[in-house]
Amino acid sequence: MNVRTQAHTNGRRGFTLIESVIATALTMLILSQVMGALVVSQRLLESTLADLELSLQSRVLREKMLYCINPDEGGLMNVCQSEMEIENPNKGWGNGVKFKPKKGPKNRLALGQNKKIKADRGQVGWLLKGAFIIQTNDVFQVVASNGTILVNVDLALPVNGRKYEQRHQIQSQILNE
């Protein structure tokens, strides 16, 4: 009788097939929820980083266009109002602005075919840096006859097959005559 009880007890150690299937199903359910949360948090991080990058690139582009196209001459804030002209978007480079700073020869900023802003003179390299692209063709516009210029900097940043976008406008009044 002792041998039979011991054999019966040894056969009941472990899990049944139903218990194993239920445990596996619960584990898979929990892992799928964890993976879903991980994917969502990864996309949220990607979106936040893209938004931050676009904000920084927009600010750098604005500061350089307004104040430091050429270190010796300055930027659009150092332009004489009578020497500033918005280009026709159907000619040449595309929509741009021609201007003459207080000191130095004439310069031009315009949107290139690669959707980056180019300069004829000065530090052209910094205008082309970054993975962003400008989405609009109407970058430069004169708003009023008092020398107010509007610069549309609608940036997009492609990341992992998705495109993150930000819209910025720079409005500045040219006071030099």
C-alpha positions in Angstrom: 0.0 0.0 0.0 2.9 2.3 0.6 4.3 1.8 -2.9 0.9 2.6 -4.5 0.5 5.8 -2.6 4.0 7.0 -3.5 3.4 6.2 -7.2 0.1 8.0 -7.1 1.7 11.1 -5.5 4.6 11.1 -8.0 2.2 11.2 -11.0 0.5 14.4 -9.7 3.6 16.5 -9.6 3.7 19.2 -12.3 1.1 21.1 -14.3 -1.7 19.8 -16.4 -2.1 20.7 -20.0 -4.9 23.1 -19.3 -2.9 24.9 -16.6 0.0 25.3 -19.0 -2.2 26.7 -21.8 -3.9 29.2 -19.4 -0.5 30.3 -18.0 0.9 30.7 -21.5 -2.1 32.7 -22.7 -1.9 35.0 -19.7 1.8 35.6 -20.3 1.2 36.4 -23.9 -1.6 38.8 -23.1 0.6 40.6 -20.6 3.6 40.7 -23.0 1.4 42.1 -25.8 0.3 44.9 -23.6 3.8 45.7 -22.5 5.0 45.7 -26.2 2.1 48.0 -27.1 3.0 50.4 -24.4 6.7 50.2 -25.5 5.8 51.1 -29.1 3.6 54.0 -28.0 6.3 55.4 -25.7 8.9 55.0 -28.4 6.8 57.0 -30.9 6.1 59.6 -28.2 9.8 60.0 -27.6 10.5 60.2 -31.3 7.8 62.8 -31.7 9.1 64.9 -28.8 12.7 64.7 -30.1 11.6 65.7 -33.6 9.6 68.6 -32.2 12.6 69.8 -30.2 14.9 69.5 -33.2 12.5 71.5 -35.4 12.2 74.2 -32.7 15.9 74.5 -32.4 16.5 74.5 -36.2 13.8 77.1 -36.7 15.4 79.4 -34.0 18.9 79.0 -35.5 17.7 79.7 -39.0 15.8 82.8 -37.8 18.7 84.2 -35.9 21.1 83.6 -38.7 18.9 85.1 -41.4 18.0 88.2 -39.3 21.4 88.9 -37.7 24.4 87.0 -39.2 24.3 86.0 -42.9 27.8 87.4 -43.2 29.6 88.2 -39.9 31.0 91.5 -41.3 27.7 92.8 -42.7 25.0 91.2 -40.5 21.7 89.9 -41.8 18.3 91.1 -42.8 18.1 93.5 -39.8 21.0 95.4 -41.3 19.4 95.9 -44.7 18.4 99.2 -46.2 14.7 99.2 -46.9 15.2 100.8 -50.3 17.7 98.1 -51.2 15.4 95.1 -50.4 13.4 93.3 -53.2 11.3 90.1 -53.0 12.0 87.9 -56.1 9.4 86.5 -58.4 9.0 82.8 -57.6 8.9 81.9 -61.3 12.4 83.2 -62.0 15.8 81.7 -61.2 16.2 80.0 -57.8 12.7 80.4 -56.6 11.1 82.7 -54.0 13.8 84.8 -52.4 14.9 88.2 -51.3 17.6 90.4 -52.7 19.1 93.0 -50.4 22.1 95.2 -49.8 23.4 95.6 -46.3 24.6 98.9 -45.0 28.1 97.8 -45.7 29.2 95.2 -48.2 27.9 94.2 -51.6 24.5 92.9 -52.5 23.3 89.4 -51.3 20.4 87.1 -51.9 18.6 84.5 -49.8 16.4 82.1 -51.7 14.8 78.6 -51.5 16.8 76.1 -53.5 15.5 73.0 -55.3 16.6 70.8 -52.3 14.1 72.8 -50.1 16.9 74.5 -48.2 17.6 78.2 -48.1 20.7 79.3 -50.0 22.7 82.6 -49.8 24.7 84.1 -52.6 27.3 85.4 -50.2 28.4 84.8 -46.6 28.1 81.6 -44.6 26.0 79.5 -46.9 26.9 76.2 -45.1 24.9 76.9 -42.0 21.7 77.5 -44.1 22.0 74.0 -45.6 22.7 72.0 -42.4 20.2 69.8 -40.7 17.8 67.1 -41.9 14.8 69.4 -42.1 13.2 70.6 -45.2 11.2 73.8 -45.8 7.7 72.9 -47.0 6.5 76.2 -48.6 7.7 77.9 -51.7 6.6 81.3 -50.5 9.3 81.9 -47.9 9.8 85.7 -48.2 6.9 88.2 -48.4 6.7 91.9 -48.0 3.7 92.5 -45.6 3.5 96.3 -45.7 5.1 99.3 -47.4 6.8 100.3 -44.1 9.5 97.7 -44.7 7.9 94.8 -42.8 9.1 91.5 -44.1 7.5 88.1 -43.3 9.6 84.9 -43.5 7.6 81.7 -43.5 9.7 78.9 -42.0 7.5 75.8 -42.3 9.9 73.0 -41.4 9.4 69.3 -41.8 11.7 66.6 -40.4 11.4 63.0 -41.8 12.1 60.3 -39.1 11.6 56.6 -39.7 9.1 57.0 -42.5 7.1 59.6 -40.7 7.2 63.4 -41.2 7.0 65.8 -38.3 6.1 69.4 -39.1 6.2 72.8 -37.5 5.1 76.2 -38.8 7.0 79.3 -37.8 6.8 82.9 -39.1 9.3 85.6 -38.6 8.0 89.1 -38.9 10.5 91.9 -38.9 10.4 95.6 -39.8 13.4 96.9 -41.7 14.0 100.3 -40.2 17.2 101.3 -42.1 16.8 103.7 -44.9 
